[in-house]
Amino acid sequence: MIRGITGAFIGFLAAVLSLVAYSGPLDQPIIGLGLATGLIISGSWLTSRLTGLVGWILFCATLVITTGWFLFGANSGDYLYTDHSWALDAWLILLAVGVIVPVIGERFGRHELPPAEPRAEIVEEQAK
C-alpha cells in the first residue's frame, strides 16, 4: 500500500514539475523539453527501483492523469502556455518514451559481473 502511494505521489510531483519545465526558460522549448524529459526519466527510474511494479504502474497512471488534467482540462489555458504549438506534441511523445525507457533499460541492461577473486589472503596465527 505504501509503495503504491509513494509511486502516485512521485508521479504527481514529476508531472507538475515537468509541465512547468516543458515550455522552456525564456521561451526556449528545446531546453525545456530536455529538462522535462530528464525529470520524467529520473522519476520513472527512481519509482521502479524504490517501489517495484505496483508503484511504477501508479506512477504512470498518476503522471498521465495529471498531465491530461493540466493540459486538456477546462482551465488549461490559464495554467500553461507556450508560443510553440509543436512543443506540446513533442512533449507528449517524450513523456511516453521517457516513462518506459528507464524500466526497459534496467530490465535488459543488467549484466552480472563474476564475483571478484580475493586479492589478499587472511592468515590466522596460531596461539603459541
C-alpha positions as CSV (number, residue, x, y, z in Angstrom):
1,M,0.0,0.0,0.0
2,I,2.8,2.5,0.9
3,R,4.6,1.6,-2.3
4,G,1.5,2.5,-4.3
5,I,1.0,5.8,-2.5
6,T,4.7,6.6,-3.0
7,G,4.5,5.9,-6.7
8,A,1.4,8.0,-7.1
9,F,3.0,10.9,-5.1
10,I,6.2,10.8,-7.1
11,G,4.1,10.7,-10.3
12,F,2.1,13.7,-9.3
13,L,5.3,15.7,-8.5
14,A,7.1,14.6,-11.7
15,A,4.0,15.6,-13.8
16,V,3.7,19.1,-12.2
17,L,7.4,19.8,-12.4
18,S,7.8,18.6,-15.9
19,L,4.7,20.6,-17.1
20,V,6.2,23.7,-15.7
21,A,9.6,22.9,-17.4
22,Y,8.5,21.7,-20.8
23,S,7.8,25.2,-22.3
24,G,11.4,26.2,-21.5
25,P,13.0,29.0,-19.7
26,L,12.9,32.3,-21.6
27,D,10.9,30.8,-24.3
28,Q,13.5,28.2,-25.3
29,P,11.4,25.0,-25.8
30,I,14.4,22.7,-26.7
31,I,15.9,23.3,-23.2
32,G,12.6,22.9,-21.6
33,L,11.8,19.6,-23.3
34,G,15.2,18.3,-22.2
35,L,14.7,19.3,-18.6
36,A,11.1,17.9,-18.5
37,T,12.2,14.6,-20.1
38,G,15.1,14.3,-17.6
39,L,12.6,14.8,-14.8
40,I,10.3,12.0,-16.1
41,I,13.2,9.6,-16.8
42,S,14.6,10.1,-13.4
43,G,11.2,9.8,-11.7
44,S,10.4,6.6,-13.6
45,W,13.8,5.1,-12.7
46,L,13.5,6.1,-9.1
47,T,10.0,4.8,-8.7
48,S,10.8,1.5,-10.3
49,R,13.8,1.0,-8.0
50,L,12.0,2.1,-4.8
51,T,8.5,0.8,-5.2
52,G,8.6,-2.0,-7.7
53,L,6.0,-2.8,-10.3
54,V,2.9,-1.6,-8.3
55,G,4.4,1.8,-7.5
56,W,5.7,2.2,-11.1
57,I,2.2,1.5,-12.5
58,L,0.6,4.0,-10.2
59,F,3.4,6.5,-11.1
60,C,2.5,6.1,-14.8
61,A,-1.2,6.4,-14.1
62,T,-0.9,9.5,-12.0
63,L,1.5,11.0,-14.5
64,V,-1.0,10.5,-17.3
65,I,-4.0,11.7,-15.3
66,T,-2.2,14.8,-14.0
67,T,-0.7,15.7,-17.4
68,G,-4.1,15.3,-19.1
69,W,-5.8,17.3,-16.4
70,F,-3.4,20.3,-16.6
71,L,-3.1,20.3,-20.4
72,F,-6.6,19.4,-21.6
73,G,-8.8,20.4,-18.6
74,A,-11.3,23.3,-18.5
75,N,-8.8,25.9,-17.3
76,S,-5.7,24.6,-19.2
77,G,-5.1,27.9,-20.9
78,D,-4.7,29.6,-17.6
79,Y,-2.1,27.1,-16.2
80,L,0.4,26.6,-19.0
81,Y,1.1,28.4,-22.2
82,T,3.8,28.2,-24.9
83,D,4.1,30.0,-28.2
84,H,5.3,26.9,-29.9
85,S,2.5,24.5,-30.8
86,W,4.9,21.8,-31.7
87,A,6.4,21.7,-28.2
88,L,3.2,20.2,-26.8
89,D,3.2,17.4,-29.4
90,A,6.8,16.8,-28.8
91,W,6.3,16.8,-25.1
92,L,3.5,14.1,-25.2
93,I,5.8,11.9,-27.3
94,L,8.8,12.4,-25.0
95,L,6.5,11.7,-22.0
96,A,5.5,8.3,-23.3
97,V,9.1,7.4,-24.2
98,G,10.6,8.8,-21.0
99,V,8.4,6.7,-18.8
100,I,9.2,3.4,-20.5
101,V,12.9,3.7,-21.4
102,P,14.4,3.5,-17.9
103,V,12.4,0.4,-17.0
104,I,13.4,-1.3,-20.2
105,G,17.0,-0.3,-19.8
106,E,17.1,-1.6,-16.3
107,R,15.4,-4.8,-17.2
108,F,17.5,-5.8,-20.2
109,G,20.7,-3.8,-19.4
110,R,21.7,-5.7,-16.3
111,H,24.9,-7.6,-16.7
112,E,26.0,-9.6,-13.8
113,L,29.7,-9.5,-13.1
114,P,31.5,-12.5,-12.0
115,P,32.5,-12.5,-8.3
116,A,35.8,-10.8,-7.7
117,E,38.6,-13.0,-6.6
118,P,40.1,-12.2,-3.2
119,R,43.2,-10.1,-3.5
120,A,44.6,-10.9,-0.1
121,E,44.6,-14.0,2.0
122,I,43.6,-13.8,5.6
123,V,46.1,-15.8,7.6
124,E,45.2,-16.7,11.2
125,E,48.1,-17.0,13.5
126,Q,48.1,-20.0,15.9
127,A,48.4,-19.2,19.5
128,K,51.7,-20.5,21.0
